[in-house]
Amino acid sequence: MNIKSNEELTTLLEKATAGDERSLETVILSIQDLVFNLSLRMLGSFPDAEDATQEILLKVITHLSSFRKESSFTTWVFSIASNHLKNYKKSMFARHPLSFEFYGNDIENGSAKDIPDLSQDIEKAVLAEELKMSCTNVMLQCLDTESRCIFILGTMFKADSRIAGDILGISPEAYRQRLRRVRKKMADFLEEYCGEYGHGRCRCKDRVSYAIQNHRLHPSKTEYTSSTEIPAETLMDVKNAMEDIDGLAGSFQFCKAYKSPDHAKRFILDFLKSTQISIVKNNETEGA
């Protein structure tokens, strides 16, 4: 749900903080896809991203009156979301962390040969694309949370260094230096191992059954290929002064944006219509 101008957003925010539920609904739905996509890249799986998105949106709702307009609303939301996600301990990959060494070893030594066809009559091209999107997203989990957030802000959302620095609480120069380093690390890994985005020997179409056997791919649950892709630039307004930091941005075409699941939207709408929103507002007033 797009808000067409800063003036419209300002009016909606004023009405929302004054208690107008329709305005609050419009504001929250306008940032839902942004929060979901940041969560998906930070946490690595759709279920974890959906859960975190709900928590972050509830946090935005309960802290909306604290937005002081010292930055853009989107930057403020990014700050809340990134802080929440960097400290998120309930995701699958927080409990079972990955490393580039583990991932590379699996590609080099994981035997994908002599495994029977496990595609369950699902078109192989669909499963290969699903595996590609899942694999590259999971690869982000090999980064520490701070580096992952820097990579996502700079590569997917194309945030300029001043705004990204504000979101992360570091200087623009520190952000640029760290983004160069983390993008080189990602690009080097892809170049060495990945046959889709580099010159490695790994090919998604050859590892479909291997991935199914190891429960990394579920033919009946193709989340990436069944999701609606949306232009990433529609998600935010933080790229007003985007810099060409290292020339590597085109190396990461897997950083696609997706529409958040319909049931996540229903959760927010049901919450806003429930008596819980009154409790939240009362708690916010008492804490002011």
N, C-alpha and C positions, 0 to 999 in steps of 0.2 A: 504494500500500500504506500504510494508515493505522496509526499507532501511537497507541493510545487514551489514554495518559496520560503525564505527565512521569515518573512512577515507572517505567513500562514502558520509556520511552526511556532513562532513567538506567541501568537494568539492562542493556539491550541494548548501550549504549555501553561499559559496564564489561566485558561479555563480549567485545565486538568488539575492544577494545584489548588484551584478554588473549589474543586469537588465535582466538576462536570464529567460524568462517567463516559459519555460519548467521545469527548475530546481526549480523555485518557486512553480509551480504546484505540483511537486513531493513532495517537503517539506511539503506543506500545506495539501495535501491529506494523508500524512503519519501520521499526528497528528489529523486528523479529528475525528476518532473513539474515541481516548483518550478524546478529548474535549467534544464530545457528551455524553459519558458515565459519565464523571464528572458532566456535566450540568444536565443530567437526574436525577442523585442521589441528587444533590444539590437543584433542583427546583421541582422535583416530577411529572412532566408531559412531555409527548413527545412534544407537541407544544411549550411549554416554552423552553425545552431543545434545540429544533431545532433553535429557534430564537436566543437564547443566544450563541449557537455554531457559528452561522454566525457572530455575533458581535465579539466574541472572535477571530475567525480566521482572521477577517478583522483587528483587533487590532494587531495580530501577524504580519500580512503582513506589516502594516504601521510602526511597530517598529522593524522590522527584523534587520536593520542595527545597532540597539543599543545592540544586543546580543554580549557580550564581551568574551564569552567562559570561564567565571570564574566558571560556573557550567555546567552541561550537558544541552543540548538543551531542552530535555524533562522537566528537572527541571525548566528551564526558562519559558517554556510554562505553566507548572503547576502554577507557581507563577502568571503569567498574568491571567490565567483562574480563579484561586481561588479568587484572589482579585476582579475580575469582578463579579463573582457569589455571593460572600459574600455581595456585595453592590447592587445586582440586585433587583429592586423594582417593576418590571413589571409582575412578575409571579403570577399565581393564588393564591399560598399559601403565597406570600408576602402580598397580599391584604386581604387574609382570613387565618390568621395564625392558626395553630393547637397546641394542647397540649396533653400530655399523659393522663391528667385527662379527657379531652373531648373524646379522643379515647377509653379509658377504659370504660367510662360511656356508650358510644354508643354500645360497645360490650356487656356490662352487661344488658343494658336496651332497646336497639333497638330491637323492636319486628320483628323477621324474620318469625314468624308463621302466618298461615292463609293468606299468600300472594299467589295469583295464579301464575302459572308457566309463567314467562316472558322471557324465554330463546329464543323464536322465532325460534325454531327448530334447534338452534345451539347446538352441543354436550355439555352436561353438564360438562364433564371432562375438555373440552377446556376453558369454561367460569370459572370454578373453579380455574384452573391454572392461567388464566388471572387475576382473582380477587386476588389470592395469591401474584402474582408479583406486582400488583398495590398497594395492601394494605401495603405490607412490604416497598415498596418504599415511599409511602405517610407517613408511620410511621416515616421515617427519618425527615419529616417536623416538627415533634414535638420537635426536638432539635433546639437550637439556631444555627445560621449560622456557627459560629466558631467551635462549637462542632460537627456539621454535617460534616464540611470539615475534621476535625481531624478523625472522624469515617471512612469516605470514603477513605481517604488516607491510613489509617492503616489497614482497613479491606478488601476493594475491591482491592486497588492497592498495598497493602502490602509494603508501603514505609518504609524504615528504619528510625529511629528517627533522625539521623543527617540530612538526606536530607529533610524529612518532616518538621523538624524545620527550615531549610533554606527557604522552600517554604512558611511557615506560619509566619516567623519572630519571632520564639520563640526558646528557648533552647531545645536540645534533651531530657533532663530530664523533662522539662515542658510538652513536647509533650507526652512522655511515661506516665506520671502521668494522664494527661487529657484523653488519649486514654483508659487507664484502667477504669477510672470513667465512661466515656460515653459508653463504651462497656458493663460494668456491668449494667448500667441503661437500655440499650436496651435489654440485655439478661434477666434481671429481668422482664421487661414488657412482653416479649415473653413467658417466663416461666409461668407467671400468667394468661395471657389472651389467648394466641394462641395455638390452638390444632394442628397446622401444625409443629411448631418449638419448642413448649413447652408442658405444660400439662394443658393448659386452655381449656375452653369448646367451644371456637369459632372454627367452621369448615367452610372452604370456600364453600364447596359444599352445605351447608345448608343456606348460606347467598347470593347465587347468585341472586335470585329474589328480595330480600331486597335491594341489591346493585343496581340492575337495576332500581327499583322503585325510589331510591334516587339519580339517575343519576350519580352513581359512577362507573358504568359498562355499556358499550354499546355493545350489542351482535353483531352489525354490524361493530364494530371498535375495534377489539382485537389487540392492538398495541404490547404488550409484546410477546404473543404467535405467532404472525405473523412476528416478527422481527427475523433476523438471529443472533443466539447466537455465540459469538466468545470467544476464551480463553483470560481471562483478562491479562495473562502474556504477550500477544503479544502487549499490548498497550503501554508499557513503559519500561524504563531501570532504575527505581529508587529503586529496591529492592535488591541491591547487598549485603546488610548486614542486612537482615530482622531478627528481633528479635521475640522470643516467649514472648510477653510482659505479657500476662495474661491467655493463654491457651483457650481463648474464640473464636478464629478465626473460628473454625469449626461450631460455633453456628449460623453463618449468611450465610447460603447457598444461600440465595436469592440475594446475591450481584453478579449477573451475568452481563456479558458485552454483548452489542449488537452492531451490525454493524449500523452505522448511516444511516438514510434514503437516498435513491438514489436522491431524489429531493434536499436534502441539498448539496450533492456533485455537482449536476448540478448548483446550485446557485454559488458555489465557482468557478467552471470552467467558467461559463458565465461571472462572475465578472472579472476573470483574463484575459478574452479575450476582455473585453469591454474597452471603452475609459476611464472609471472611474479609472482603474489601473494607467493610466498615470497621472491623477489628484492626486491620492494618492502618487505616487512617487515624483511628483513635490512638494506637500505639505511637504513630509518628508524631501526633500532636502532643502526647504526653512526654515524648523524648525530646521535643524541641526546646 
